[in-house]
Amino acid sequence: MKYWRIYADDSGESRLAVVDTDFSGTAHTPPAPPVNVAAPVEVTKHVMMRVPMGWKGDLHRAPRRQLLVMLSGEISVEASSGPSLDLGPGDLLLLEDTVGKGHRTANTGDEPAFLMMVHLK
């Protein structure tokens, strides 16, 4: 499974990259047969968000390291280095640009976008 990551490089520019998840067979819920599970990640809480139609956020850094989970709607995330990324339901974005110039975000759909932000340790 692949997901997106946004991070700040050494010069403070936000960059986009694809991350590939490694899975291994695990007896996750015995007595059910093993399933493929990725390594656990420590979290502190999650926040549900509703982003109204037409909303645009100026250049900003992620307030903390967090995972954005798209539930419905469409948003666009533009790295300070230029490339932008369109996200829709089921897409994941790991936000790690807590320093540097940051990124812009906008609701590009014709309905509110619903997201879950998972705060990571």
N, CA, C and O of each residue as an XYZ file, in Angstrom:
484
protein
N       0.846     -1.166      0.000
C       0.000      0.000      0.000
C       0.897      1.236      0.000
O       1.874      1.317      0.744
N       0.547      2.171     -0.832
C       1.312      3.410     -0.911
C       0.473      4.568     -0.365
O      -0.752      4.574     -0.487
N       1.152      5.543      0.235
C       0.498      6.771      0.670
C       1.472      7.918      0.459
O       2.642      7.697      0.143
N       0.995      9.133      0.632
C       1.806     10.325      0.419
C       2.384     10.853      1.717
O       1.833     10.636      2.797
N       3.503     11.549      1.595
C       4.167     12.209      2.722
C       4.560     13.603      2.273
O       5.044     13.782      1.155
N       4.353     14.606      3.144
C       4.861     15.949      2.899
C       5.812     16.278      4.038
O       5.480     16.087      5.207
N       6.993     16.771      3.694
C       8.037     17.030      4.688
C       8.834     18.252      4.256
O       8.744     18.678      3.105
N       9.610     18.814      5.168
C      10.479     19.951      4.853
C      11.888     19.438      4.593
O      12.429     18.655      5.375
N      12.484     19.890      3.475
C      13.867     19.512      3.191
C      14.825     20.425      3.968
O      14.376     21.280      4.732
N      16.112     20.256      3.784
C      17.105     21.026      4.542
C      17.041     22.528      4.293
O      17.492     23.313      5.127
N      16.476     22.940      3.136
C      16.360     24.372      2.845
C      15.011     24.942      3.288
O      14.746     26.125      3.074
N      14.154     24.118      3.905
C      12.865     24.581      4.403
C      11.721     24.468      3.417
O      10.595     24.846      3.738
N      11.986     23.950      2.206
C      10.920     23.751      1.223
C      10.144     22.480      1.563
O      10.732     21.461      1.926
N       8.824     22.550      1.441
C       8.008     21.347      1.607
C       8.078     20.532      0.330
O       8.003     21.071     -0.775
N       8.224     19.231      0.497
C       8.334     18.295     -0.629
C       7.313     17.180     -0.452
O       6.947     16.829      0.670
N       6.858     16.625     -1.573
C       5.956     15.480     -1.569
C       6.726     14.230     -1.949
O       7.603     14.281     -2.811
N       6.411     13.116     -1.322
C       7.051     11.839     -1.630
C       6.040     10.719     -1.407
O       5.111     10.853     -0.611
N       6.233      9.625     -2.114
C       5.398      8.432     -1.937
C       6.087      7.502     -0.952
O       7.300      7.301     -1.022
N       5.317      6.940     -0.039
C       5.824      5.991      0.946
C       5.154      4.652      0.681
O       3.945      4.593      0.457
N       5.927      3.586      0.705
C       5.394      2.245      0.515
C       5.369      1.543      1.866
O       6.370      1.543      2.584
N       4.248      0.953      2.213
C       4.080      0.286      3.505
C       4.509     -1.171      3.414
O       4.150     -1.871      2.467
N       5.272     -1.626      4.392
C       5.651     -3.032      4.486
C       4.654     -3.755      5.393
O       4.291     -3.255      6.457
N       4.222     -4.930      4.960
C       3.288     -5.741      5.733
C       3.922     -7.093      6.022
O       4.740     -7.589      5.247
N       3.531     -7.682      7.153
C       3.969     -9.040      7.455
C       2.781     -9.810      8.029
O       1.906     -9.235      8.676
N       2.768    -11.125      7.780
C       1.698    -11.973      8.299
C       1.756    -12.026      9.813
O       2.801    -12.311     10.397
N       0.627    -11.751     10.442
C       0.565    -11.691     11.899
C      -0.730    -12.314     12.392
O      -1.787    -12.130     11.789
N      -0.642    -13.040     13.473
C      -1.850    -13.554     14.135
C      -2.441    -12.400     14.935
O      -2.288    -12.331     16.155
N      -3.110    -11.506     14.238
C      -3.594    -10.252     14.827
C      -4.815    -10.445     15.711
O      -4.953     -9.780     16.738
N      -5.687    -11.341     15.322
C      -6.937    -11.545     16.068
C      -7.235    -13.033     16.222
O      -8.232    -13.521     15.691
N      -6.375    -13.764     16.951
C      -6.615    -15.199     17.122
C      -8.007    -15.439     17.716
O      -8.450    -14.640     18.541
N      -8.686    -16.466     17.343
C      -8.215    -17.601     16.555
C      -8.365    -17.399     15.049
O      -8.183    -18.356     14.297
N      -8.690    -16.188     14.578
C      -8.795    -15.959     13.135
C      -7.433    -16.192     12.482
O      -6.398    -16.030     13.129
N      -7.431    -16.570     11.205
C      -6.156    -16.796     10.513
C      -5.319    -15.509     10.472
O      -5.867    -14.412     10.584
N      -4.006    -15.640     10.313
C      -3.137    -14.455     10.230
C      -3.553    -13.522      9.088
O      -4.075    -13.966      8.065
N      -3.316    -12.247      9.280
C      -3.542    -11.212      8.263
C      -2.255    -10.411      8.110
O      -1.371    -10.479      8.963
N      -2.154     -9.661      7.034
C      -0.980     -8.819      6.826
C      -1.162     -7.507      7.585
O      -2.160     -6.808      7.406
N      -0.188     -7.180      8.435
C      -0.259     -6.019      9.312
C       1.011     -5.198      9.156
O       2.107     -5.753      9.079
N       0.868     -3.883      9.109
C       2.018     -2.977      9.077
C       2.483     -2.727     10.515
O       1.750     -2.992     11.467
N       3.694     -2.219     10.658
C       4.238     -1.916     11.985
C       3.350     -0.897     12.700
O       2.882      0.052     12.071
N       3.110     -1.072     13.998
C       2.287     -0.123     14.741
C       2.949      1.249     14.833
O       4.175      1.362     14.844
N       2.117      2.288     14.898
C       2.572      3.662     15.041
C       1.887      4.239     16.275
O       0.671      4.127     16.423
N       2.660      4.849     17.151
C       2.095      5.458     18.366
C       1.297      6.713     18.004
O       1.777      7.559     17.250
N       0.088      6.831     18.537
C      -0.755      7.999     18.308
C      -1.172      8.584     19.659
O      -1.144      7.904     20.685
N      -1.561      9.871     19.633
C      -2.013     10.502     20.875
C      -3.515     10.756     20.864
O      -4.172     10.618     21.896
N      -4.068     11.127     19.704
C      -5.508     11.354     19.591
C      -5.850     11.513     18.117
O      -4.962     11.511     17.264
N      -7.126     11.648     17.822
C      -7.538     11.969     16.455
C      -8.588     13.067     16.505
O      -9.307     13.226     17.490
N      -8.653     13.817     15.412
C      -9.575     14.938     15.297
C     -10.341     14.764     13.987
O      -9.737     14.512     12.944
N     -11.658     14.897     14.036
C     -12.473     14.880     12.827
C     -12.597     16.326     12.343
O     -12.765     17.240     13.151
N     -12.514     16.533     11.020
C     -12.561     17.870     10.434
C     -13.590     17.930      9.319
O     -13.753     16.980      8.554
N     -14.277     19.049      9.239
C     -15.168     19.346      8.115
C     -14.625     20.599      7.458
O     -14.576     21.661      8.079
N     -14.216     20.479      6.202
C     -13.651     21.607      5.456
C     -14.708     22.079      4.466
O     -15.067     21.333      3.554
N     -15.228     23.331      4.626
C     -16.325     23.789      3.771
C     -15.920     23.951      2.302
O     -14.744     24.121      1.980
N     -16.908     23.894      1.435
C     -16.672     24.133      0.010
C     -16.012     25.503     -0.169
O     -16.371     26.468      0.507
N     -15.049     25.575     -1.081
C     -14.400     26.845     -1.381
C     -13.326     27.272     -0.403
O     -12.671     28.289     -0.633
N     -13.118     26.534      0.686
C     -12.112     26.909      1.698
C     -10.714     26.809      1.109
O     -10.388     25.847      0.413
N      -9.881     27.827      1.398
C      -8.471     27.824      0.969
C      -7.611     28.283      2.127
O      -7.892     29.303      2.755
N      -6.566     27.530      2.407
C      -5.628     27.889      3.465
C      -4.333     28.395      2.860
O      -3.763     27.750      1.979
N      -3.864     29.543      3.324
C      -2.587     30.082      2.870
C      -1.447     29.187      3.320
O      -1.656     28.219      4.051
N      -0.244     29.516      2.882
C       0.953     28.757      3.238
C       1.044     28.608      4.763
O       1.018     29.598      5.494
N       1.151     27.360      5.229
C       1.242     27.081      6.667
C       1.980     25.753      6.866
O       2.010     24.901      5.979
N       2.567     25.603      8.043
C       3.221     24.338      8.413
C       2.209     23.446      9.122
O       1.220     23.925      9.677
N       2.470     22.154      9.097
C       1.653     21.233      9.889
C       1.878     21.567     11.367
O       3.023     21.750     11.781
N       0.819     21.650     12.164
C       0.985     22.006     13.574
C       1.655     20.910     14.405
O       2.135     21.160     15.511
N       1.678     19.712     13.863
C       2.292     18.557     14.532
C       2.438     17.466     13.481
O       1.861     17.559     12.397
N       3.188     16.460     13.794
C       3.275     15.299     12.903
C       1.935     14.564     12.985
O       1.504     14.162     14.066
N       1.286     14.394     11.843
C      -0.047     13.797     11.854
C      -0.343     13.122     10.523
O       0.279     13.415      9.502
N      -1.308     12.211     10.561
C      -1.741     11.492      9.384
C      -3.128     11.984      9.004
O      -4.058     11.917      9.807
N      -3.267     12.479      7.775
C      -4.551     12.926      7.259
C      -5.200     11.739      6.543
O      -4.602     11.134      5.654
N      -6.424     11.421      6.944
C      -7.195     10.338      6.329
C      -8.406     10.981      5.664
O      -9.268     11.543      6.339
N      -8.468     10.894      4.335
C      -9.603     11.463      3.601
C     -10.805     10.532      3.727
O     -10.732      9.358      3.364
N     -11.906     11.063      4.240
C     -13.127     10.281      4.391
C     -14.099     10.533      3.246
O     -14.669      9.589      2.700
N     -14.294     11.808      2.875
C     -15.145     12.156      1.735
C     -14.758     13.535      1.231
O     -14.107     14.308      1.934
N     -15.165     13.832      0.007
C     -14.834     15.118     -0.598
C     -13.472     15.096     -1.268
O     -12.859     14.042     -1.437
N     -13.006     16.295     -1.649
C     -11.738     16.430     -2.355
C     -10.970     17.637     -1.823
O     -11.548     18.704     -1.612
N      -9.685     17.466     -1.612
C      -8.831     18.595     -1.260
C      -7.568     18.540     -2.118
O      -7.205     17.496     -2.661
N      -6.921     19.679     -2.219
C      -5.640     19.784     -2.901
C      -4.623     20.293     -1.888
O      -4.907     21.210     -1.117
N      -3.443     19.694     -1.895
C      -2.343     20.119     -1.028
C      -1.188     20.498     -1.943
O      -0.748     19.690     -2.762
N      -0.692     21.733     -1.803
C       0.403     22.224     -2.625
C       1.639     22.436     -1.760
O       1.606     23.219     -0.810
N       2.725     21.746     -2.082
C       3.988     21.921     -1.364
C       4.591     23.270     -1.718
O       4.355     23.781     -2.813
N       5.367     23.860     -0.808
C       6.008     25.140     -1.108
C       6.958     25.033     -2.286
O       7.254     26.039     -2.930
N       7.442     23.830     -2.580
C       8.343     23.616     -3.714
C       7.597     23.580     -5.046
O       8.225     23.511     -6.103
N       6.252     23.627     -5.005
C       5.491     23.726     -6.240
C       4.517     22.622     -6.545
O       3.369     22.926     -6.869
N       4.894     21.344     -6.463
C       3.932     20.305     -6.853
C       2.705     20.301     -5.952
O       2.782     20.629     -4.768
N       1.570     19.921     -6.538
C       0.359     19.784     -5.730
C      -0.174     18.366     -5.864
O       0.167     17.631     -6.791
N      -1.003     18.015     -4.928
C      -1.522     16.660     -4.802
C      -3.014     16.755     -4.572
O      -3.457     17.481     -3.681
N      -3.808     16.029     -5.367
C      -5.253     15.973     -5.174
C      -5.582     14.723     -4.377
O      -5.161     13.621     -4.728
N      -6.338     14.904     -3.302
C      -6.700     13.795     -2.423
C      -8.212     13.615     -2.401
O      -8.972     14.583     -2.411
N      -8.632     12.346     -2.370
C     -10.049     12.020     -2.280
C     -10.260     10.899     -1.284
O      -9.319     10.488     -0.606
N     -11.487     10.397     -1.184
C     -11.814      9.377     -0.194
C     -10.848      8.186     -0.226
O     -10.569      7.618     -1.282
N     -10.349      7.827      0.961
C      -9.432      6.697      1.105
C      -7.965      7.070      1.009
O      -7.106      6.260      1.356
N      -7.652      8.280      0.547
C      -6.247      8.687      0.442
C      -5.685      9.057      1.814
O      -6.400      9.520      2.703
N      -4.382      8.834      1.950
C      -3.658      9.148      3.186
C      -2.518     10.088      2.873
O      -1.865      9.954      1.839
N      -2.267     11.058      3.775
C      -1.135     11.970      3.662
C      -0.490     12.106      5.033
O      -1.135     12.535      5.990
N       0.792     11.739      5.126
C       1.563     11.909      6.347
C       2.134     13.318      6.329
O       2.967     13.640      5.482
N       1.694     14.156      7.255
C       2.145     15.548      7.328
C       3.307     15.648      8.306
O       3.146     15.434      9.508
N       4.481     15.977      7.771
C       5.676     16.113      8.600
C       6.408     17.421      8.332
O       7.552     17.578      8.758
N       5.782     18.357      7.639
C       6.427     19.656      7.388
C       6.108     20.625      8.524
O       5.464     21.654      8.321
N       6.573     20.276      9.724
C       6.335     21.083     10.928
C       7.321     22.246     11.039
O       7.175     23.095     11.918
N       8.311     22.295     10.167
C       9.264     23.396     10.080
C       9.315     23.835      8.620
O       8.766     23.159      7.749
N       9.955     24.938      8.352
C      10.105     25.401      6.978
C       8.920     26.219      6.513
O       8.170     26.765      7.323
N       8.754     26.301      5.187
C       7.749     27.174      4.579
C       6.333     26.625      4.650
O       5.379     27.400      4.715
N       6.177     25.319      4.640
C       4.851     24.720      4.754
C       4.194     24.434      3.418
O       4.867     24.264      2.401
N       2.867     24.383      3.433
C       2.076     23.988      2.275
C       0.762     24.760      2.263
O       0.387     25.380      3.258
N       0.070     24.720      1.133
C      -1.265     25.303      1.004
C      -2.263     24.158      0.862
O      -1.956     23.116      0.283
N      -3.464     24.371      1.400
C      -4.520     23.370      1.303
C      -5.797     24.052      0.844
O      -6.069     25.188      1.231
N      -6.584     23.364      0.017
C      -7.853     23.930     -0.444
C      -8.860     22.816     -0.669
O      -8.499     21.714     -1.083
N     -10.124     23.109     -0.394
C     -11.208     22.206     -0.771
C     -11.490     22.473     -2.244
O     -11.933     23.565     -2.601
N     -11.241     21.499     -3.093
C     -11.420     21.664     -4.531
C     -12.679     20.968     -5.048
O     -12.943     20.963     -6.251
N     -13.440     20.393     -4.150
C     -14.641     19.667     -4.548
C     -15.881     20.532     -4.517
O     -15.820     21.724     -4.215
N     -17.018     19.908     -4.837
C     -18.298     20.612     -4.845
C     -19.154     20.241     -3.631
O     -20.383     20.311     -3.670
N     -18.468     19.844     -2.551
C     -19.135     19.512     -1.288
C     -18.116     19.686     -0.164
O     -16.916     19.760     -0.430
N     -18.574     19.751      1.087
C     -17.601     19.791      2.181
C     -16.731     18.533      2.158
O     -17.182     17.464      1.748
N     -15.500     18.671      2.594
C     -14.591     17.527      2.709
C     -14.534     17.115      4.171
O     -14.415     17.965      5.053
N     -14.618     15.825      4.431
C     -14.503     15.300      5.792
C     -13.195     14.539      5.902
O     -12.898     13.665      5.088
N     -12.419     14.884      6.920
C     -11.094     14.311      7.145
C     -10.981     13.839      8.578
O     -11.710     14.297      9.458
N     -10.065     12.923      8.799
C      -9.664     12.560     10.147
C      -8.162     12.842     10.228
O      -7.388     12.352      9.406
N      -7.762     13.625     11.213
C      -6.357     13.915     11.463
C      -5.938     13.075     12.666
O      -6.480     13.246     13.758
N      -4.980     12.171     12.475
C      -4.499     11.306     13.542
C      -3.176     11.883     14.031
O      -2.193     11.893     13.290
N      -3.144     12.361     15.264
C      -1.939     12.968     15.831
C      -0.959     11.872     16.237
O      -1.303     10.965     16.995
N       0.264     11.966     15.722
C       1.285     10.955     15.952
C       2.276     11.422     17.002
O       2.512     12.619     17.163
N       2.854     10.464     17.715
C       3.874     10.794     18.710
C       5.166     11.117     18.026
O       6.156     11.423     18.690
